[in-house]
Amino acid sequence: MLLRFRSKRGTSRVECLETELFRDVLQRWSQQNKVTVDLGLISIAKMDNPTEYIQAGNVADQTVSSLSLKHGDMLFLRYQELESSSEGSTEITQGSVSFKNAGTSPSKTVMELPVDQEIEKMDGLIPRSRSKFCKHGDKGMCEYCSPLPPWDRTYKQENNIKHIAFHSHVKELNEITNKKSSGSSYIPPLSQPDFKVRNNCPSAHAPWPKGICSKCQPSAITLQVQEFRMVDHVEFQKGELINEFIESWRSTGLQRFGYLYGSYTHYDNTPLGIKAVIEAIWEPPQSNEQDGLTFDVETVEKELQHVNALAEEFGLMQIGMIFTDLTDAGNGDGSVFCKRHKNSFFLSSLEVIMAAKQQLKHANPSRFSQQGYFSSKFVTCVISGNLKGEIDVSAYQVSTDAEALVDADMISGSTHPSMAYINDTTAVRYVPEIFYMRKNEYNITVKENAKPAFPVDYLIVSLTHGFPLHDDNSSPIFSTTSGFPWSNRQSMGLSQDYYELKRYLFAIATGNDINLLQSKLSNFHMLLYVSTLQVLNPQEWKLLVKAATGPQEHRQEALLELTSTPGWQTLLMIMQETV
C-alpha cells in the first residue's frame, strides 16, 4: 500500500505493508527526505482531522493496519531536525525505536575475510564482444556490446548458471536499496533471516506461550531455491587428499567423517566468485559403521580447539566438512552403488540440519548486513557413487532459510531422506505457516503448504568442485599427504607414536638429503603429532612451522637453522632409542 506524508519538505509517497511497524515507515520517510529527526520531535495528524496532532513515539510500535491507515491516506507531519555529527553519522533513539544514518558507506567495524575485502573492490562486469547490431566504430560502445552487471539474468540463463556469486547478489541489492540519489543515508542491503518468536515484544502482553501479537510472531514463510551462493567452487589442492580419506573406507568398509582446512580465494570462472581451497582433512575421534557414524561432541570440541589453533599458525582455517556414503557394488571392479541422484536425494534431511548447524556456528562476517554477519562460507562435501558407479565428490551449502529454520528449531529429520518434517508449535517455539513454491505439471509456479513435510531440495545450494589446473600458479602448502598415519585412525590399526615417527622421518632426518627432509616435514598430520610431544620450545616450533609451511624461498633456511637446535637433537635421540 501507499501512504502520503505532507511536511515542510513537501509531499512524499512511501510504500509499506499493512503488517509493517509504523516506525519502519517513518524511518523510510526520513531516509527518502534526508531528514535527521528524533521520534520525540515528530507530531502526526490525519487528513480527516488535521488539527489533532499526536506524538509519533506513542504509535511507532503499532502496525499500519492497527492505526486504521488505508492505501492512499494522507498524514501531516511536524518535526524539528537534529544536527548531524562531524563524522557524518547520527543515531537517534526514542524508547525502543532507533534510527541510524550511517554516512555514505557500510560499517567498517566488521572484520571481514581478506577475500571479501579483495572482491568488494572489483566491479565484476561481464565483457561482451561487438555484435552484428553495433553501428559504431571499433572504439565505441553501445547497449549491444557494453559490459553486463555480474547479476545479469539473461547471462545467467544463457550460461545455465543456477546461483550467482554472493558479491554479485550484494551489488545487485545495493543498486536497488541504495541509489545514488539517496544522499548520505545508507541502508545495509542484507539481513539474516530470523524465524523465532520475539520474546521482548514492546506490547504490553506476556511472552509466548501466554501471549502473542502481530509484532512478535514470525510471519508466514515461503521457501524458494536460493538464487545466490556464498561459495562457488571447492578446490582440493591434491587428489591424494581424497584418496587417503577414502582409504579408511576401502580398508574397513565403514563410513568416515572429517573437517576441511584451507582458505578462501577469488574464483575467476564466475563473476565475483569465491572458491574454498582445501589443504588438509582432519578426522575427529569417531565410531564408524557401514551406514553412518557417531562421535562425542564434547570430546571433539576439545581436540578441535587445539587443531584450529595449529591450523591458524599454518595460515589455514576450518572451512568445511566431508563424509563418505559408500557401498561396494559387489562387482569386483571397485564400483559402488549410486544412492544420491535426482530421483532419491542429494543431501538427506538430517545432513541438511547438520550442515545448517555448522554454518550457524561459522557465521560469515559482513559489513553489508544489519547484524554484522550473513550466512556462512562453511561447505559440505559428500563422497558417494555417481550414475556410472564411480566414487565421486559432491559439494553443497544450505540456504539462509535453512539456517533460520534450524536456529528456530522448526524442522526435524524424516524417515524419507528427501523430506524435512516440520515440528509442531510448543511452549518454547512458535511455528508459523510454511509454504514452498513449485512448478506443476503445466509448468506454472504454484504455492504449496509445506506441512507436515517438504522437499529439502528447497534448502540446498549446489557448488562445483575440482582440482588445480596445470597452469594454475597456486601451490599446496603441504608437500606430503600420506606416509604418516592420519589422526584418530586407531580403529584401522594405525596409531601416531614415536615408532611411526621414526619410520617416517628418522632415516632422512639423520642423513644429508635436506630437500627430502623438507618435503617430509611438510605434512599436516605429522606436524599435529609433533606439536603434542612438547619436545620443541616455542622458538624451535616456529622454525619447524616455517620450514614446513612457510614461503618456499625461506623453507630451507629455516630447516637448516632448526636442525642445529637442542630440541631437534633431542627429538632425534628419542627416535633413535625407540624400538
N, C-alpha and C positions, 0 to 999 in steps of 0.2 A: 504494500500500500504506500501512498504518498502523503506526507504531511507538509504543510506550508508554514513557514516561520517569517513573521514580519518584525523587523527591528530597525535600528538606526542604520544598519548596513544594507537595508532594502529587504526584498522578499527572496527567500531561499526555499528550495524544494528538497526534501530529504526522504529517501526511500527507507522503508523499515518493514518489519513483520509485526503482526498483532501480538505475538508471544514475546517480543523483544522488550527488554527493560528500557524505561524512558530515559534513564541516564545515558545509555548507549546511543540513543537517538540524539540527545543533546550533545554528546561528545562528537558525533559525526557532523552535526551542525557547526560546532566550534571549529573543527578542522577544515570544513568546507569554506568557512568565512575567515579563517586565520585569526581567530579570536582567542585570547588567553584570558580566561574568566573563572572565578570561583563560583560554584553552585550556590553558595550562600548569598551571592550578589545577583542572582538571576531571579526575576519575577515573571510569571506567566499568566496570561489571560486568554480565554477562548473567545472566538469571534462572536458567539451568541451573547456574551456578557463581557465586553471589552473593558469595563471599568473595575471588575473584580479580579485583582491580581493575587496570586499565591506564590509562596517560595518554592523554587524548583527542587531544593533539597528535601522538601516534605513528600514529594511524589516521585523522586528519582528511582526508587526501588520498586515501583509498581510497573506492571506491563502496560503496553499501549492499549490493549483491549480493556483492561481493568479501569482505565481512565476514560472509557467510553469514547475514545477517539476513532474516527472513521476515515476512510480514504478521501483525501481532498480537504480535510479540516484545516482551518487557518488558526494559528496561535500567535499572540502578540508577546514579544519579549522585551523586557527592560533589564539592563545589566550594566555593571561597571567593570571595565577591563583592568587587568593586572599588568605590571611591568615584568618583562622577561629578564632573566639573569644574564650576566655578561657572557656566560658560556653558550647562550642561545637555547637553554632548556629550562622549562618551568614546570614544577609539579604542583598540582592543585588538589586539595583534598577537602571533603565535606562529609563527615561521618564515615560511612563505608564506601563513599564514592571517591574515585581518584582519576583525574585527567593528567596526562603527561604528554607534552610536546617535546620530542626527543631530538630536535635540531634537524639537520639535513642528512644524517647518516645513521645506520643501525648502531646499537650499543657496542662499544668497543671493550667492555669489561669482560666479555665471554672469551675464554681462551680456546679458540678453535684449533683443529688439527692443521698442521702445515699444508696438507694437500688442499684443504678448503681455502686457506688464505691464498694459495697459488692460483686456484681455479677462479676465485672470485674476481681476479684482475683480468681474466680473459673475457672476450665478447662472445666467443663460441659461434660466430656467424658461419653459415654453411655456404661456401663459394659455389657459384654456378657459371658455366661456360656460356658463351654467346650463342643464342638460338636463332632460328630462321625468322623469328618475328622482330629481331632487333633491326632498327633503321639507322643506327648511329655508327660512328667510326670506331676504330679499334680501342681508343682510349675512353670512349663513352660508356655509359651505363644506363639501363632503363629497368622497368618493372619486370621484364622477362629474364634479365641476367644479373640483377642485383642480388647480393647475398641474402640468404634466408635466415631468420632467427632460429636458434637451436631447438625451439619447441614447435617448429612449423608442422602442422598436422598433415599437410599434403606430402611432405618429405617423409614423415613417419609412416604413412600408408604405402607410399611407393617403395620404400625400403623394408617393409614388413617389420617395423620396429614396434614392439608391444609396449615397452616402457621407455620414457625419456629419462635423461640423467637428472639427478637431484638438483644440480645447479641450474640446469635449463628450466626446471619447474620453478625454482626460486625467482629467476629472472622474469619468467612469464607472469608470476603473481605480482612482482614488483611493478611491472608495466601496468597492471590493472589497478593495484592498490595505491601506488604512489606515482601519480603522474607528475610531469614537470611543472604543471600549473598549481600543484598543491602547496607551493611555498615552502616554509621552513618546517612544517609538521612532517613527521614520519610515522607510519603505521607498520609494525612488523608484519610481514605477509604470511607468516607461518604461525600455527597454533597447534600444540599437541592435543589430540582428541582426549576428552575425559568423559567417560560414561557413568561415573559414580554419582550416587545421590549426594547432594550438598548438605553437609551436617551443620554448617554455620550460616544457615539461611537468615537473612536480616528480618524476615517477617516474624511476627510475634506468635510462633506456634512451637510446640515440642518437636524435637528432631525425629526423623524416621526411626522406628515404625509407628510412633504415636501420632505423628503429623507429617503432612507433605503439602506442597503447593507448587504452582507453576514455576516459581523462581528456583526451587531446589531439586525438583525431579528432572532427571535427564530426558531429553527429547527422544522421539522415535528415531531409530537407527535404520538407515538404508545402506546396505553393503553393495559395493561395486568393485570391480577389479581395479587396483591402484594403477594410475597412469604413469607414475614415476618410480624410480628405484634409487636407493641410497648408494648402492654399489652396482656397477655394470658388469664387471668381469672378475673372475677369480683365476689367478695365475700361480701355479705351483712351480717353484724355481727349478725343481729337479723331478724327473719321473721316478727316481729311486725313492722319493718320499712316499709316493702312493704304493709302490711295490713292497717296500719294507712294512708299511702299515697293513697291507693285505696279507703279508706273510704270516701274521698271527692267525688269521682265519684258515689259511692253507694248512698250517701245521696242527690246528686243533679242531677246525670245523665250527668254532664258536665266534659269535659276533664281537666287535671291538669298537671302542669309543675313544676319541682323542680331542684335545684342544689345539687350535691352529694359532701359530705365532708368526707374525710378519709385520707388514706396514702397508699403508695406502699411498698410491701414486696416481698421477694423471693417466687416463686411458685414451689413446689417440683415436681409436676406431669409432668412438661415439662422441658427438659434440658435448664438451664439458664433462666427459665421463670420468669415472673413478674405478680403479682396479685394486683388488686386495691381493698383495703379493705374499705367498706363503713360503716361509723359510724353514719352519720346523713344525713337528707334531709332538705333543706331549700327552701320554696316556696316563690318566689318573688310576689309582688303585680301584679295581672293579672285579665283580664276579660275572663271568661271561656264560651265556647259554646259547643254544642253537637258534633260538627265536628272540633273543633280547639280551639284556644285561642289567645289572643293578650295581650301585655303589653308594657308600655312606657320604652324604653331602658334607657333614662337619669335618670328616677326615680329609676329604678332597679339598675343602676350603683352606685348611691349614697348609697343605702342600702347595696349593695354588698361589698363596701369598709369597712363598719362597721362590717358586718358578717365575712368577710375574716380575718379582724384583730383579732376578738374574736376567730375564729377558730384556728388561729395560736397560740393563748395563750393556747388552748386546745391540741396543738400538731397535728392539722389537717390542711389540705389544700383542696382547691376546685379541685376535680379530675374528675368531670363529670356532666352530666345532665340526667334527667329522665322525661318521659312524658307518659301519658296514651293515648291509642286509643282503647276505649272500646265501644261496643254497645250491649245492652242486647238482647239475642236471643228471648225473649218473651215466653219461655217455663215454666216460674215459678220455675225453679230449679237452678237459678243463672248462667246458661250457657250464653256464649257470642259468637258473630259471629267471625269466623276466617277470618280476612281480609288480613293477611300478610302470603303468602306462595310462593312456587317456581313458581306458575303459575300467580301470581299477582306482588307483590313486598315485599321487606323486610324493606328497607328504601326508602321513596319517594325522588324524585329529590330535592324538597325543603328542606327536612330533611338532605340530604347529604350536601347541601350547608350550612345549619345552622351548622352542625357538623364540616365542614371544617373551617368555620369562627371561631368557638370556639377553634379548635385545633391550628389555626394560632395565636390566642390570648394567648394560653397556650403552647408556644413552649417548647420543651424538650432540656435542655442544654446538650451538648455532646462534649467532648474534642476530639472525633474521627471524627468530622465534620469540613469541611473547613470554615464554617460560625460560628462555636461555638455552633450551635444548630441544631437539626434534628428532624423533625416531632413533635409528641406530645403524651403524655400519657393520654390525656383527653378522657374519654369514654362516649358513648351514650347508654342509656338503654330505651327500649320501653316496656310498659306493654300493651299487647293485647291478643286476643284469639288465642289459638293453634288449631290444627286439631281436637282435642277432644272437643272443645268448652269450655275449661278451661282457666282461667286467668293465663297467663304465662309471664315471663320476658325474653327479648332477649337483648344481649349486642353486640355493634358494635364499630368500629372506621372507619374512611375513610383513604384512602391511601395518600401517599405523592403526587401522581399525582393529586388527588382531591384537596389537599391544594393548589398546584401550579395553577391549573385551576381556582379556585375561587379567588386566590390572583391576577391573571391576568384578572379577570372579563371575562372569556371565556365561561362560561356556565350559564344557567338560568333554572328555573323550567319549567316543561312541563305539559300540560293537561293530559298526560299519566304519572302517578306517577313513573312508572318504567323506564322512559326515561328522559335523560337530554338534553336540547336544546342547541346547540352551537350558541353563539352570532356572529353577523356579525362584520367584520372589520370596525372600525370607525376612526375618527381623534385622538382618545385618546387610542385606543387599536389596536394591530395587531394580528389577529388570523391566525396561520399557518394551514397547512393541519393536520388533526387529524384522526388517524386510530385506529382500535382495532382488536385484534386477537380473532378468534373464531374457533370452530370445526364445520365443515359442516356435511351433512348427511352421508358422507363417513368416518367420524372420522378423517378428515385431517384438520390440522390447517391452516386457511387462513386469509389473512388480508383484512378487510373491511373498506371502507371510513365511518367515523363516522358522517359526515354531512348529514342532518341537526340535527339529534338526535341520541343518542346511549344509550344502557342499562346502568343504574347506577350500576349494579352488578359489573362492572369492577373497581369501585371506593370503594367498601365496603370490609371491613375486619371483619370477624365474630369472636367473643370471646365466651368463655364458662362462665357460671355463676353458683352460688350456695350459700350454707350457710356453716358455720364451722362444721366440723365433731365433734363427741362427744369426740374423743381422741385428738382433737386439743388443744394445750396449750394456744392459743390466747384467750384473753377475751375482751369483748367490753369495750370501755371507759365509755360509759353512761349506767347506770344500768336501767334507766326507759325511755321508748319511748313515752308512752301515759299518759293520766291523765291530763296534762296541754295542753291547746289549742296550736296548731301549729301556726306559724306566718302567717299573711295575709289571715285569713280564715273568714273575716267579712261577705263575701257573703254567707257563710254557717251558719250564725247566731252565730259564735264563735268569741270571742274577747279576747285579752290579757289585763287584767286590775287588779286592786287591789282585786276586788271581786273574780276573778278566782284564783288569787294567794293565797287568804285567804282560799278558798275552798280546794285548792290543798295542802296547806302547814301548815296553822295556827295550826290546832289541834295537829299535830305531833310536830311542832316547839316548842309548849309550853308544851309538855309532856316530858316523860323521855325515850322514845324509840329512842335512839341515832342511832341504826342501820337502822331503818326505815326512819328516817330523812335523814341520809346519802344517802340512796337509792333514796329518792325523790329529793334531791338536784342534783343528777347526772342525769340531764335532759337537753338536748341541748336547747330546746325552752324556758324552764323556765329560764335558765342562760342568754339567749339572752334578755329576757324581763327584768330581774333584772338589767342587765347592762345599760338599758335605764333609769332606775329610778334615778340613781346617788345618792342613799342613802348611799352606802358604799364608804368609802375613798379607795384610791389605795391599801393600805396595807390590808384592810379588803376584798377587791375584790380578791386579790391574795390568801388569805386564803380560800375564797369560791371556787375559781378555783381548788386549791389544794385538798380541801375536796371533790369536785365533780369529778375531772378528774385525780388527781394525783395517784401515786403508791398506791395500796391497803393497804400496811402496814403503810402508812403515812396519809391516809384519815381521820381516826377517831381522830387522834391527832390534825390535822388542824381544824376539825369541833368543837372540844371542845374549842379550842382557839378562833374560830370565834364566838361562841355563847355568849362569855363574852365581846365582843366588843361593843362600843356605837352604831355603825352603825347598827349592827344586832338587838339590842334592839329597836332602832328607827323604823326599818322595822317591828318588831313585834307589836309595838304600832300603826303604821299606819294600819296594817291589822286588829288589834283589833277594831279600830274605824270605819272600813269600814262596811257599811250596805249593 
